[in-house]
Amino acid sequence: MLRVLTLATLFPHAAAPNLGVFVERQTLGLAAHRDIDLRVVAPVGLPPWPLSRHGHYAPLARLPTREPWKGLDVRRPRFLTLPGTAGRFHVPALVRALAPLLADIRRDFPFDVIDAEFFFPDGPAAVALGKALGVPVSIKARGADIHHWGTAPATAAQVIAAGRQADGVLAVSQAMRADMTALGIPAETIRVHHTGVDLDRFAPRDRTGAKAKFGVTGPLVVSVGALIPRKGHDVVIDAVAAIPGASLLIAGAGAARPTLEAKIAALGIGDRVRLLGALPHADLPALIAAADVMALASASEGLANAWVEALACGTPIVITDAGGAREVVTDVAYGRVVAREANAFTRAIGEVLAAPPMQEAVRKGAERFTWSANTDALYAHLRNLVSA
């Protein structure tokens, strides 16, 4: 059996069940492999007391330090985060928190490899711990861990050094691989590892009936993503405002909600545009399958799970040329890749609404992205690191 320690600061918990659901799904798939024994360490960052007992930190402080999670043995150690330091000290704090824990875990579970599921702070910490314990380390790059942490002055050097020192590096798309190479991480060490999608849960439905459940009768555009400027929901709102009779439903939560609410009110489209808040991931298939188009105006991405989930539902996508967009939209039936401008989104959404592709044709775009393929590729990658 290959013994894997998965390290993931992006991992769901009771206070944030949607956090890193893609990491959770990948980990569940790997854990189910016949030749894998796996444990999860999902660190929780907290500021110093008394800040740790207030606001959105309070539910995090109450999380159990160890619990069974969907059949996985999950440890949730705390590590210190210092507000106002731009993440500069996250890695040493994480190493201090994990060193005794991993040594303790190793006594009963002599893991063969550390599988770090985000490049910061997981990656640099995993490299340091792997060296201390004498085990190989793999790090996966997903998006903001490279585009933000890998370029921010306080953390870029740590990210790049980890990429150069890791035994294996994964990227969610060819575009992400190119971005990592541009930062100075050797291209020959980076393997592309695509996400997966549950083709049983995310599947086409009767759109008329599906729309009725959301109180929509005409053309429907859906957007899925955190309410933050990088996701570009304001661009999509402006685009849909210019399409008579079209409705827009946005699933996600975040600090930009008041700004988006103000925009919707100023445009006078509150009857057509709704912010649904953060939906459980289990509720997304019904929403996405109801849509005629899924639109997302991201400034940056790795390879967004929402893109592939939409295609699996038979819903074409209109997205920006971010990350692996052109690796997903490889056929006109799958949608459009356009400029991050409201007019460009209006035109592209209008084109799709005027000549909608067959749901079955759109779904073919997702059939390349299966969780079984994701599991097989990750197993082969980790096995290779241990055998090297």
C-alpha positions, 0 to 999 in steps of 0.5 A: 500500500502507498501511504499518503499524507494529504496536506490541505489548508483548503478543505471543507469543515463544518464552518465552511462546507464549500471550502475546497470541495474540489480538494475533498473530492480528489482526496476521496477518490484517491483514498478509495484507490485499492493501493492507497492508505491515506490520512488528511491534515487540514490546518486552520489558520487563526490570529492571536487571542483574543482576535481568534475568538471573535467574528468569522474566526470564532467558528474556526476556533471551535472546530475539532482538532481531529474528526472523521470526515466522509470516511477520512481521518482528518486532523485540523491543527491550528497555526498562527496567522498575523494580520497585516503581514501579507502572509509573510510568516504563514509558512514558518508558523505552519511548519512549527505547528505541523512538525510535532504532529507529523512526527506523531502521525508517522509513528503509527502511519509511516507515510511514504509521501506528502501530497500538498494540495495548494501552493501556499502556504502548504507547499513551502511547509511541505517541502521543509517537513519532507526534508526533515522527515526524509519523504518526497513531496508533491505540490499542486498549483490551482490558481490563486496560489500561483497568481496571487501568492506566487507574485506577491512581494511578501510570499513570491520567493517562498512559492518559487523556492518550493516549486524548485525544491519539491520532488514533484509539481502538479498544475491544473492546466497547461496555462497554469504550467506556463505561468509557473514556468514564467516564475522560474519553476522548471517546466520539466518538473511540472505535470498537468493534472486536470480536475474531475467532474461527477458526470452522474450528478452534473447532468442535463435536465429539462430546462423549462422545469428546472427554471420554474423551480427558480421562478424563471421563464425566459433566457437564464444566465448563471454565474458561480463563484465567490463575490470578489472582484477577481470573479468579475460578476459586475461584468456579467451583470452589466452584460445581462442588463443589456439583454432584454428579458434575460435573467441572471442568478449568481451563486456565491458569497463574499465581500463584494456583495454590497457593491453588486447589490448597489449595481443591480439597484442602480441598473433597475434590474432587481427583477431579473438579477438575483444574488443567491448567496453561497449554495451547498455544492450539492445544490449546484447541479440543479441551478447550472442545468437550468441555465441556457448559459453559464458566464464567468468573467474571471481575471484569473483562473487555473481551470475552474471547476464551474466551467467543467460542471456547466459543460457536464450539465449541457450548459455552454459557457461564456468565459474570459481567456483566463487560465485553462479556458482554451483547454476547455472551450475547444469546440464552438458547442462548448461556448465562447472565450471573450474579452473581459468586457461587458459588451463582449459578454453581451454579444457572446451570450446573445449568440449562444441564446440565438443558436443554442447547441444541443445539450448532448453536444455540450456535455461531450466537453466534460467527458474528458474530465473524470474523477477516475482519470484524476485518481489514476493520474494522481496515484501514478504521480505519487507512486513514481515519486516514492519509487524514484 
